[in-house]
Amino acid sequence: MINEKTEVSVNQDIYNASVQRFNALTSVVPMAILQTDKDFKCSYVNQTWAKYTGQSEEQSLQRGWLSAIKNIDTNELLLAIIHAISHANNFKGELELISMAGRKLWASINVVGLFNDRFEVTGFIFTMMDISAERSHSKKLQKMANYDHLTGLSNRAFFTDRLTLALARVPRHGISALMFLDLDRFKNINDTLGHHVGDLVIQEVAKRLKSVVRDEDSIARLGGDEFAIIFTDLTTESVIAPIANKIVSAVNLPFKVEGKSMVLSCSVGVAIATEHNVEPSDILRKADLALYEAKGAGRNQFCFYEAALEKDLSLLNYLTADLNNLNHSGFSFVFQPLIHANTNNIMGFEVLARWSNLDLGPVGPDTFILTMEENGLIQAFSEWLFAEVIAQAKLWIQQQLLVSPQKININLSVKQLHLSEFADSMIELFKKEKIDPSWFTLEVTETAFIQDPTLAGQNLRKLKKAGFLIALDDFGTGYSSLGLLRQMPLNYLKIDKSFVMDILRDNEAEKIVLAIIGLGKMLGLGLVAEGVEDIQTKDWLVEQGCLCHQGYYFHKPLTQVHASELLKKIKISKC
């Protein structure tokens, strides 16, 4: 009996030590610990649980602890735990707790089962750890990854995900539409008022867009001054145009930033998805084409995607491909003679660019030159053209087919005259090719001077000083003014064919041509009449003192072979 009593005393000491050790351990670990029976009636909670929830031990016992779980059906949670324990003896998840004082926190939860010797569940041990800080940090990172920091709108990455979801809804929920919006000439604000003012304007634009569209529509800032809006569940396409009009009008309203008043405009491209299986890349491309069309049409408006816009994209793609493979491209050029009307002598040739494509056929220079200018391709094309024409001119000079004072006329692009290094690069090219610039006349339009008179003037004066002659092309069709003529270092005026072709039947055209001839004479400039197509027009111009003519009456544009043959005939006739 003494031995048995001693043994019980020893076992009790061991038990008490184990309990103390367990209490000590559960009080210092940074997690809440609960023990329940198989019916989830709580028999033990540690101090951390009390810290998380504010519940006393008495309040937590039985099923009282479940009242601290927020925003979740506790019955579903307990069933999920039973299912997990029966299959894997472990349950993991996250849940939100609320304290007695109303403080909320997120906790990771881990549950293991307790079993008897027959492997029947007798209870559960819960551990929970506060992960509120981690979740908050994760949310911040997610916001940084998905939202624009300046406006709070979706960024490009999140926008792409939303667009995919919007297109997936089309078969069951109706039409989706995508709008691309670009602020017109926004760069001027950053350049003149500073980027901080530009940022304030962007924020104001974002607010205005939010005020126009529905809550369920998604607005994104794609970068810079570019925005996109996704519309879903539309019942008819007819509602889209009024929305686009509201957006344009909202941006048009005056801005007042830091005491400065300003007026902005925007261009909007719209693409619509009415069918299943529309790819995000497809509708993005269509909205972009429509935006490009809105800008090209004068800005401050919206345009819908149309199939005809694909042709413009094809044109650009084909031009780009040909410029990357100039040895096998559709580019060529012809020579149109400039004739002295009294003697029929050739005064020179104007080089006219041509381009043809197997799919598109021949495309006029007004179209393909403009496309190259708008897409940054014109310089590459010009370098090819000058190289080819210089090679042909050198050959003619060597063969004594091209003789002074005959000239080769080449048109310059507006974009080229706005490059600060353009004149220097041209002069260097002619030095490298060892050909005198005086063999060439460079034709320019008034547009270059109107857009940037200072830079265009600097380039032209350098070129003229180097020996090039300068001719003002299409005179009378642009913004001609005496002030403009004074600034431009010109040698010739070319009278536009739209006036020349009508001088015999349109009194106004006749007066304009007479005024141009008189102006050229007073300024000491040479005159070239374009579009001379009959002898009556030729004789009238001669009578007025304009002797250099260009047109079908004398010659149509000639290939290099035919132009060479013409020069050879002239050389033979003079021998």
C-alpha positions as CSV (number, residue, x, y, z in Angstrom):
1,M,0.0,0.0,0.0
2,I,2.9,2.3,0.9
3,N,4.5,1.5,-2.5
4,E,1.2,2.1,-4.4
5,K,0.7,5.4,-2.6
6,T,4.2,6.5,-3.4
7,E,3.7,5.6,-7.1
8,V,0.5,7.6,-7.3
9,S,2.3,10.6,-5.7
10,V,5.1,10.3,-8.2
11,N,2.7,10.1,-11.1
12,Q,0.8,13.1,-9.9
13,D,4.0,15.1,-9.7
14,I,4.8,14.1,-13.2
15,Y,1.3,15.0,-14.4
16,N,1.5,18.4,-12.6
17,A,4.9,19.1,-14.1
18,S,3.5,18.2,-17.6
19,V,0.6,20.5,-17.1
20,Q,2.8,23.4,-16.0
21,R,5.2,22.8,-18.9
22,F,2.2,22.7,-21.3
23,N,0.8,25.9,-19.9
24,A,4.2,27.6,-20.0
25,L,4.7,26.6,-23.6
26,T,1.3,27.6,-24.8
27,S,1.5,31.0,-23.1
28,V,4.8,32.0,-24.8
29,V,4.2,30.7,-28.3
30,P,3.0,33.5,-30.6
31,M,-0.2,31.8,-31.6
32,A,-3.6,31.0,-30.3
33,I,-4.2,27.4,-29.1
34,L,-7.5,25.8,-28.5
35,Q,-8.5,22.2,-27.6
36,T,-12.0,20.9,-28.3
37,D,-13.8,17.6,-28.1
38,K,-15.2,15.9,-31.2
39,D,-18.3,18.1,-31.1
40,F,-16.1,21.3,-31.1
41,K,-16.8,22.1,-27.5
42,C,-13.8,24.0,-26.2
43,S,-12.1,22.8,-23.0
44,Y,-8.9,24.9,-23.2
45,V,-7.6,28.2,-24.7
46,N,-4.3,29.9,-24.1
47,Q,-3.5,33.5,-23.4
48,T,-2.9,34.4,-27.0
49,W,-6.4,33.4,-27.9
50,A,-7.6,35.8,-25.2
51,K,-5.4,38.5,-26.7
52,Y,-6.7,38.0,-30.2
53,T,-10.4,37.9,-29.3
54,G,-10.7,39.5,-25.9
55,Q,-12.7,36.5,-24.7
56,S,-12.1,35.2,-21.2
57,E,-11.6,31.4,-20.7
58,E,-15.2,31.1,-19.5
59,Q,-16.5,32.9,-22.6
60,S,-14.5,30.6,-24.9
61,L,-15.5,27.3,-23.3
62,Q,-18.1,25.0,-24.9
63,R,-18.9,26.6,-28.3
64,G,-18.5,30.2,-27.2
65,W,-15.2,30.5,-29.1
66,L,-17.1,30.2,-32.4
67,S,-18.6,33.7,-31.8
68,A,-15.2,35.2,-32.6
69,I,-15.2,33.9,-36.1
70,K,-16.4,36.6,-38.6
71,N,-17.8,36.5,-42.2
72,I,-18.0,32.8,-42.6
73,D,-20.6,30.1,-42.0
74,T,-19.2,28.3,-38.9
75,N,-21.1,25.1,-39.7
76,E,-19.5,24.9,-43.1
77,L,-16.1,25.5,-41.6
78,L,-16.5,22.7,-39.0
79,L,-17.8,20.3,-41.7
80,A,-14.7,21.1,-43.8
81,I,-12.5,20.5,-40.8
82,I,-14.1,17.1,-40.1
83,H,-13.7,16.1,-43.8
84,A,-10.0,17.2,-43.9
85,I,-9.1,15.4,-40.6
86,S,-10.8,12.1,-41.8
87,H,-8.7,12.1,-44.9
88,A,-5.4,13.8,-44.0
89,N,-5.5,14.4,-40.2
90,N,-4.8,18.1,-41.0
91,F,-6.8,21.2,-41.9
92,K,-5.2,24.5,-43.0
93,G,-6.9,27.8,-44.0
94,E,-7.4,31.4,-43.2
95,L,-10.2,33.2,-41.4
96,E,-11.1,36.5,-39.9
97,L,-11.5,37.0,-36.2
98,I,-13.3,39.8,-34.4
99,S,-12.6,40.7,-30.8
100,M,-15.1,41.6,-28.1
101,A,-14.1,45.3,-28.7
102,G,-14.7,45.0,-32.4
103,R,-11.1,44.8,-33.5
104,K,-10.6,42.5,-36.6
105,L,-7.6,40.4,-37.5
106,W,-6.8,37.7,-40.0
107,A,-5.4,34.4,-38.8
108,S,-4.0,31.3,-40.4
109,I,-5.6,28.3,-38.9
110,N,-4.1,24.8,-38.5
111,V,-6.2,21.9,-37.0
112,V,-5.1,18.4,-36.1
113,G,-7.2,15.5,-34.8
114,L,-7.0,13.7,-31.5
115,F,-7.7,9.9,-31.6
116,N,-8.3,7.1,-29.2
117,D,-6.7,3.6,-29.5
118,R,-9.5,2.6,-31.9
119,F,-8.5,5.5,-34.1
120,E,-11.8,7.3,-33.4
121,V,-11.7,11.1,-33.3
122,T,-12.0,12.3,-29.8
123,G,-11.2,16.0,-30.2
124,F,-9.2,18.7,-32.1
125,I,-6.2,21.0,-31.4
126,F,-6.5,24.4,-33.1
127,T,-3.6,26.7,-33.7
128,M,-4.1,30.2,-35.1
129,M,-1.5,32.9,-35.9
130,D,-2.1,36.6,-36.6
131,I,-1.3,37.2,-40.3
132,S,-3.0,40.7,-40.6
133,A,0.3,42.5,-41.3
134,E,1.2,39.9,-44.0
135,R,-2.2,40.2,-45.6
136,S,-2.1,44.0,-45.5
137,H,1.4,44.0,-47.1
138,S,0.2,41.5,-49.7
139,K,-2.8,43.7,-50.5
140,K,-0.5,46.7,-50.9
141,L,1.7,44.7,-53.2
142,Q,-1.3,43.5,-55.1
143,K,-2.5,47.1,-55.5
144,M,0.9,48.1,-56.7
145,A,0.8,45.3,-59.2
146,N,-2.8,45.9,-60.4
147,Y,-3.4,49.6,-60.0
148,D,-1.9,52.9,-61.2
149,H,-0.3,54.7,-58.4
150,L,-1.2,58.2,-59.7
151,T,-5.0,57.7,-60.4
152,G,-5.9,54.6,-58.5
153,L,-7.3,53.2,-61.8
154,S,-6.5,49.7,-63.0
155,N,-3.1,49.4,-64.7
156,R,-2.3,47.7,-68.0
157,A,-1.7,44.2,-66.4
158,F,-5.0,44.2,-64.5
159,F,-6.8,45.7,-67.5
160,T,-5.8,42.8,-69.6
161,D,-7.3,40.3,-67.2
162,R,-10.5,42.3,-67.0
163,L,-10.7,42.5,-70.7
164,T,-10.4,38.7,-71.0
165,L,-13.3,38.3,-68.5
166,A,-15.4,40.9,-70.2
167,L,-15.1,39.1,-73.6
168,A,-16.0,35.8,-72.0
169,R,-19.3,37.3,-70.8
170,V,-20.4,38.2,-74.3
171,P,-22.3,35.0,-75.3
172,R,-24.5,35.0,-72.1
173,H,-24.6,38.7,-71.0
174,G,-24.6,40.8,-74.1
175,I,-22.3,43.2,-76.0
176,S,-18.9,44.3,-74.7
177,A,-17.1,47.4,-75.9
178,L,-13.5,48.7,-75.6
179,M,-12.6,52.4,-75.8
180,F,-9.0,53.7,-76.1
181,L,-8.6,57.3,-75.1
182,D,-5.6,59.5,-75.7
183,L,-5.2,63.2,-74.6
184,D,-4.5,65.4,-77.5
185,R,-1.1,67.2,-77.4
186,F,-0.7,66.5,-73.7
187,K,3.1,66.7,-74.1
188,N,2.7,70.5,-74.4
189,I,1.4,70.6,-70.8
190,N,4.4,68.7,-69.4
191,D,6.8,70.7,-71.5
192,T,5.5,74.2,-70.7
193,L,3.9,73.8,-67.2
194,G,5.9,70.9,-65.8
195,H,5.3,67.2,-65.1
196,H,3.7,68.0,-61.7
197,V,0.9,70.0,-63.4
198,G,0.6,67.2,-66.0
199,D,0.1,64.7,-63.1
200,L,-2.7,66.8,-61.6
201,V,-4.4,67.0,-65.0
202,I,-4.2,63.2,-65.4
203,Q,-5.8,62.8,-62.0
204,E,-8.6,65.2,-63.0
205,V,-9.2,63.3,-66.2
206,A,-9.5,60.1,-64.3
207,K,-12.1,61.7,-62.0
208,R,-14.1,62.9,-65.0
209,L,-14.0,59.5,-66.6
210,K,-15.3,57.9,-63.4
211,S,-18.2,60.4,-63.3
212,V,-19.3,59.5,-66.9
213,V,-19.2,55.7,-66.9
214,R,-21.1,53.1,-64.8
215,D,-19.7,51.6,-61.6
216,E,-19.5,48.2,-63.3
217,D,-17.4,49.5,-66.2
218,S,-13.6,49.2,-65.9
219,I,-11.3,52.2,-66.4
220,A,-7.6,51.7,-66.8
221,R,-4.6,54.0,-67.2
222,L,-2.3,52.3,-69.7
223,G,0.5,54.8,-69.2
224,G,1.3,58.4,-69.9
225,D,-1.9,60.1,-71.1
226,E,-3.5,56.9,-72.4
227,F,-6.6,55.4,-70.9
228,A,-8.9,52.4,-71.7
229,I,-12.5,51.7,-70.7
230,I,-14.2,48.3,-70.8
231,F,-18.0,48.3,-71.1
232,T,-19.9,45.0,-70.4
233,D,-23.4,43.6,-70.6
234,L,-24.7,46.2,-73.1
235,T,-28.0,45.4,-74.7
236,T,-27.5,47.4,-77.9
237,E,-24.6,49.1,-79.8
238,S,-26.6,52.3,-80.0
239,V,-25.8,53.2,-76.4
240,I,-22.0,53.3,-77.1
241,A,-21.8,56.5,-79.3
242,P,-23.6,58.7,-76.7
243,I,-21.2,57.4,-74.0
244,A,-18.2,58.2,-76.2
245,N,-19.6,61.6,-76.9
246,K,-20.0,62.3,-73.1
247,I,-16.4,61.3,-72.5
248,V,-15.1,63.7,-75.2
249,S,-17.3,66.5,-73.8
250,A,-16.2,65.8,-70.2
251,V,-12.5,66.1,-71.2
252,N,-13.3,69.3,-73.1
253,L,-14.5,71.1,-70.0
254,P,-12.0,73.7,-68.8
255,F,-9.4,72.6,-66.3
256,K,-8.1,74.8,-63.5
257,V,-4.8,73.5,-62.0
258,E,-2.8,75.6,-59.5
259,G,-4.6,78.7,-60.6
260,K,-4.0,78.0,-64.3
261,S,-6.9,77.6,-66.7
262,M,-6.5,75.3,-69.6
263,V,-8.6,73.4,-72.2
264,L,-7.9,69.9,-73.3
265,S,-9.3,67.5,-75.9
266,C,-9.1,63.8,-76.4
267,S,-9.4,61.3,-79.2
268,V,-11.3,58.0,-78.7
269,G,-11.2,54.8,-80.6
270,V,-14.1,52.3,-80.1
271,A,-14.2,48.6,-80.9
272,I,-17.2,46.3,-80.2
273,A,-17.4,42.6,-79.4
274,T,-20.8,41.1,-80.2
275,E,-19.7,37.5,-80.9
276,H,-18.1,34.6,-79.0
277,N,-14.4,33.8,-79.2
278,V,-13.2,37.4,-79.7
279,E,-9.5,37.4,-78.7
280,P,-8.3,40.3,-76.5
281,S,-5.4,41.0,-79.0
282,D,-8.0,41.4,-81.8
283,I,-10.2,43.9,-80.0
284,L,-7.2,45.8,-78.7
285,R,-5.9,46.1,-82.3
286,K,-9.2,47.3,-83.6
287,A,-9.6,49.9,-80.8
288,D,-6.1,51.1,-81.6
289,L,-6.9,51.4,-85.3
290,A,-10.0,53.4,-84.5
291,L,-8.0,55.7,-82.2
292,Y,-5.5,56.3,-84.9
293,E,-8.3,57.2,-87.3
294,A,-9.8,59.7,-84.8
295,K,-6.4,61.4,-84.5
296,G,-5.9,61.4,-88.2
297,A,-9.3,63.0,-88.7
298,G,-8.4,66.0,-86.6
299,R,-8.5,64.8,-83.0
300,N,-11.2,65.9,-80.4
301,Q,-13.6,63.2,-81.5
302,F,-14.4,59.5,-81.4
303,C,-14.3,56.9,-84.2
304,F,-15.6,53.4,-84.4
305,Y,-13.6,50.5,-85.8
306,E,-14.5,49.6,-89.4
307,A,-13.1,46.9,-91.6
308,A,-11.7,49.6,-94.0
309,L,-9.2,50.6,-91.3
310,E,-7.5,47.3,-91.8
311,K,-6.3,48.5,-95.2
312,D,-4.4,51.3,-93.6
313,L,-2.7,48.8,-91.2
314,S,-1.9,46.5,-94.1
315,L,-0.4,49.5,-95.9
316,L,1.9,50.3,-93.0
317,N,2.9,46.7,-92.6
318,Y,3.8,46.3,-96.3
319,L,5.7,49.6,-96.3
320,T,7.7,48.6,-93.3
321,A,8.5,45.2,-94.8
322,D,9.6,46.8,-98.1
323,L,11.8,49.3,-96.3
324,N,13.5,46.4,-94.5
325,N,14.2,44.7,-97.8
326,L,14.8,47.5,-100.3
327,N,16.6,45.3,-102.8
328,H,13.3,43.5,-103.4
329,S,10.7,46.2,-102.6
330,G,7.9,47.8,-104.5
331,F,9.6,51.2,-104.4
332,S,10.7,52.9,-107.6
333,F,11.0,56.4,-109.0
334,V,10.4,58.2,-112.3
335,F,11.7,61.4,-113.8
336,Q,9.4,64.1,-115.1
337,P,11.2,66.6,-117.3
338,L,11.2,70.3,-116.7
339,I,11.1,72.0,-120.1
340,H,12.0,75.5,-121.3
341,A,8.8,76.4,-123.2
342,N,10.5,78.5,-125.9
343,T,13.4,76.2,-126.8
344,N,12.0,72.8,-125.6
345,N,15.3,72.3,-123.9
346,I,15.3,70.0,-120.8
347,M,16.0,72.2,-117.8
348,G,16.1,69.2,-115.5
349,F,14.0,66.4,-114.0
350,E,11.7,66.1,-110.9
351,V,12.1,62.8,-109.2
352,L,8.7,61.3,-108.4
353,A,8.5,58.3,-105.9
354,R,6.3,55.3,-106.8
355,W,5.3,52.3,-104.8
356,S,3.3,49.2,-105.7
357,N,2.3,46.1,-103.8
358,L,1.2,42.7,-105.0
359,D,-1.9,42.7,-102.8
360,L,-2.7,46.4,-102.7
361,G,-1.7,47.3,-106.3
362,P,-0.2,50.8,-107.1
363,V,-0.5,53.2,-104.2
364,G,-0.3,57.0,-104.8
365,P,2.6,59.0,-103.2
366,D,0.1,61.2,-101.4
367,T,-1.0,58.1,-99.5
368,F,2.2,56.1,-98.9
369,I,4.5,59.1,-98.2
370,L,2.0,60.4,-95.6
371,T,1.9,57.0,-94.0
372,M,5.6,56.8,-93.8
373,E,5.8,60.4,-92.3
374,E,3.3,59.6,-89.6
375,N,5.0,56.3,-88.6
376,G,8.6,57.4,-88.6
377,L,9.6,55.7,-91.8
378,I,10.3,58.6,-94.0
379,Q,14.0,59.1,-93.2
380,A,14.8,55.5,-94.1
381,F,12.9,55.9,-97.4
382,S,14.6,59.2,-98.2
383,E,18.1,57.8,-97.6
384,W,17.3,55.0,-100.1
385,L,15.9,57.5,-102.6
386,F,18.8,59.9,-102.4
387,A,21.3,57.1,-102.8
388,E,19.6,55.8,-105.9
389,V,19.1,59.2,-107.5
390,I,22.7,60.3,-106.7
391,A,24.0,57.1,-108.4
392,Q,21.9,57.9,-111.5
393,A,22.9,61.5,-111.6
394,K,26.6,60.6,-111.3
395,L,26.3,58.2,-114.2
396,W,24.5,60.9,-116.4
397,I,27.2,63.5,-115.5
398,Q,30.0,61.0,-116.3
399,Q,28.3,60.3,-119.7
400,Q,27.8,64.0,-120.2
401,L,24.1,63.5,-120.6
402,L,23.3,65.8,-117.7
403,V,24.9,69.1,-118.2
404,S,24.8,72.4,-116.4
405,P,22.5,74.2,-115.8
406,Q,20.2,71.2,-115.7
407,K,19.1,70.1,-112.3
408,I,17.6,67.1,-110.5
409,N,14.7,68.1,-108.3
410,I,13.9,66.0,-105.2
411,N,11.1,66.6,-102.7
412,L,11.9,66.9,-99.0
413,S,9.5,65.7,-96.3
414,V,8.2,68.1,-93.6
415,K,9.5,65.7,-91.0
416,Q,13.0,65.9,-92.4
417,L,13.2,69.7,-92.1
418,H,12.3,69.4,-88.4
419,L,15.4,67.2,-87.7
420,S,18.1,69.4,-86.3
421,E,20.9,67.4,-87.9
422,F,19.2,67.0,-91.3
423,A,21.1,69.6,-93.3
424,D,24.5,68.4,-91.9
425,S,23.7,64.8,-92.8
426,M,22.7,65.8,-96.4
427,I,25.9,67.8,-96.9
428,E,27.9,65.0,-95.5
429,L,26.2,62.5,-97.9
430,F,27.0,64.6,-100.9
431,K,30.7,64.9,-99.8
432,K,30.9,61.2,-99.3
433,E,29.4,60.5,-102.8
434,K,31.7,63.2,-104.3
435,I,28.9,65.0,-106.2
436,D,28.4,68.8,-106.2
437,P,25.1,69.8,-104.5
438,S,24.6,72.4,-107.2
439,W,23.2,69.7,-109.5
440,F,20.2,69.4,-107.2
441,T,17.1,71.4,-106.4
442,L,15.3,70.6,-103.1
443,E,11.6,71.1,-103.2
444,V,9.8,71.9,-100.0
445,T,6.3,72.9,-99.0
446,E,5.1,75.8,-96.8
447,T,3.9,73.4,-94.1
448,A,7.4,72.9,-92.9
449,F,7.8,76.6,-92.2
450,I,4.4,77.0,-90.6
451,Q,5.0,74.1,-88.1
452,D,8.6,75.1,-87.1
453,P,9.9,78.1,-89.0
454,T,13.1,78.4,-87.0
455,L,14.4,74.9,-87.4
456,A,13.2,74.5,-91.0
457,G,14.8,77.9,-91.9
458,Q,18.1,76.8,-90.3
459,N,18.2,73.6,-92.3
460,L,17.3,75.3,-95.6
461,R,19.8,78.1,-95.2
462,K,22.6,75.6,-94.5
463,L,21.6,73.6,-97.6
464,K,21.4,76.6,-99.8
465,K,24.8,77.8,-98.6
466,A,26.2,74.4,-99.4
467,G,25.1,74.8,-103.1
468,F,21.6,73.3,-103.2
469,L,18.8,75.3,-104.9
470,I,15.6,75.6,-103.0
471,A,12.1,75.5,-104.6
472,L,8.8,76.1,-102.9
473,D,6.4,73.4,-104.2
474,D,2.7,73.7,-104.6
475,F,2.7,77.4,-104.1
476,G,-0.7,78.9,-103.6
477,T,-2.4,75.9,-102.0
478,G,-1.2,76.3,-98.5
479,Y,-0.8,79.3,-96.2
480,S,1.2,81.4,-98.5
481,S,2.1,84.8,-97.2
482,L,4.7,87.5,-98.0
483,G,6.0,87.2,-94.4
484,L,6.6,83.4,-95.0
485,L,8.4,84.1,-98.3
486,R,10.7,86.6,-96.7
487,Q,11.8,83.9,-94.2
488,M,12.4,81.1,-96.7
489,P,15.8,81.1,-98.6
490,L,14.2,80.3,-102.0
491,N,15.4,80.2,-105.6
492,Y,12.1,79.1,-107.3
493,L,8.3,79.1,-106.9
494,K,6.4,76.2,-108.3
495,I,2.9,77.2,-109.3
496,D,0.5,74.4,-108.3
497,K,-1.1,72.4,-111.1
498,S,-4.6,72.9,-109.6
499,F,-4.4,76.6,-110.7
500,V,-2.4,76.1,-113.9
501,M,-4.9,73.5,-115.3
502,D,-7.8,76.0,-114.8
503,I,-6.4,79.3,-116.0
504,L,-8.2,79.2,-119.4
505,R,-11.7,78.5,-117.9
506,D,-11.6,79.9,-114.4
507,N,-11.2,83.6,-114.0
508,E,-10.2,83.3,-110.3
509,A,-7.5,80.7,-111.1
510,E,-6.1,83.0,-113.9
511,K,-5.9,85.9,-111.4
512,I,-4.1,83.8,-108.8
513,V,-1.5,82.6,-111.4
514,L,-0.9,86.1,-112.6
515,A,-0.4,87.3,-109.0
516,I,2.1,84.4,-108.3
517,I,4.0,85.3,-111.5
518,G,4.1,88.9,-110.6
519,L,5.2,88.1,-107.0
520,G,8.0,85.8,-108.2
521,K,9.3,88.4,-110.6
522,M,9.3,91.1,-107.9
523,L,11.2,88.9,-105.5
524,G,13.7,87.8,-108.1
525,L,12.6,84.1,-107.9
526,G,12.5,81.6,-110.8
527,L,9.0,80.3,-111.7
528,V,8.0,76.7,-112.7
529,A,4.4,76.0,-113.9
530,E,3.2,72.4,-113.0
531,G,0.4,70.6,-114.8
532,V,0.8,72.1,-118.3
533,E,-1.3,69.7,-120.5
534,D,-2.1,71.6,-123.7
535,I,-0.6,74.2,-126.1
536,Q,-3.1,76.9,-125.1
537,T,-2.0,76.8,-121.5
538,K,1.6,76.7,-122.5
539,D,1.2,79.8,-124.8
540,W,-0.6,81.7,-122.1
541,L,2.1,81.1,-119.6
542,V,4.8,82.1,-122.0
543,E,3.0,85.3,-122.7
544,Q,3.0,86.1,-119.0
545,G,6.7,85.4,-118.8
546,C,6.7,82.0,-117.1
547,L,9.0,79.8,-119.3
548,C,9.8,76.7,-117.2
549,H,7.0,74.2,-117.6
550,Q,6.3,70.7,-116.3
551,G,3.4,68.5,-117.5
552,Y,1.9,65.9,-119.9
553,Y,1.9,68.3,-122.8
554,F,5.7,67.9,-122.9
555,H,6.4,64.6,-121.2
556,K,4.8,62.1,-118.9
557,P,7.0,60.9,-116.1
558,L,9.8,58.7,-117.5
559,T,11.5,55.6,-116.2
560,Q,15.3,55.7,-115.7
561,V,15.8,53.9,-119.0
562,H,13.5,56.3,-121.0
563,A,14.9,59.4,-119.3
564,S,18.4,58.2,-120.3
565,E,17.3,57.6,-123.9
566,L,15.8,61.2,-124.0
567,L,19.0,62.7,-122.8
568,K,21.0,60.6,-125.3
569,K,18.8,61.9,-128.2
570,I,19.3,65.5,-127.1
571,K,23.1,64.9,-127.0
572,I,23.1,63.4,-130.5
573,S,21.0,66.2,-131.9
574,K,23.5,68.8,-130.7
575,C,26.5,67.0,-132.2
